Amino acid sequence: MISSQSELYKTLIRFQNEGQIGVILHDEIQDEGDNSTGVGGLSRSEAYKNAFGIMFPSLSGKFREPSFLNSHADTGHIHRRRSKTIQKAIDYINIIFIKYNLAGDYYKVKAQKVLHEEISSGSI
C-alpha cells in the first residue's frame, strides 16, 4: 500500500534493478475501485494522515466511503467484501504461485492443478 512515488518504492525498484530483490507485487493484486492505493504516502506524516483518512473517510476529504473499518459483507470496504470471495483467493493464487512462481515450481504445479479442479467441478 505504498505510493509508487515514495522514496521507499523507488529504493525497492533500484534494489530490484540491481538484482538484490526479486518480484515486487504492487498493483497486481489491487481491486478495481480500491481507495487504499498509495496509503503509505510520501512521508511518515502523510502515511498517518492517510491511515486515519481511510478509517474515517468523511473527515479526510481524500478518501471515500465505506470506511476501511467497515467489515459488512455487502456494504463494507472493498478489501473486506473481496476478501470473502473465492475469486480473490483465485487472484492471489494466480499472481503469487502461477504468474510470478514465488513459491517454486512444485507449488506452481499444485496451484495449477487445484485451480483446474475447481474450474472443472464448477466451483468457480
C-alpha positions, 0 to 999 in steps of 0.5 A: 500500500505504498505510493509508487512515488515514495522514496521507499518504492523507488529504493525497492525498484533500484534494489530490484534493478540491481538484482538484490530483490526479486518480484515486487507485487504492487498493483497486481493484486489491487481491486478495481475501485480500491481507495487504499492505493498509495496509503503509505504516502510520501512521508511518515506524516502523510502515511498517518494522515492517510491511515486515519483518512481511510478509517474515517473517510468523511473527515479526510476529504481524500478518501471515500466511503465505506470506511476501511473499518467497515467489515459488512459483507455487502456494504463494507470496504472493498478489501473486506467484501473481496476478501470473502470471495473465492475469486480473490483467493483465485487472484492471489493464487494466480499472481503469487504461485502461477504468474510470478512462481514465488513459491517454486515450481512444485507449488506452481504445479499444485496451484495449477492443478487445484485451480483446474479442479475447481474450474472443472467441478464448477466451483468457480 
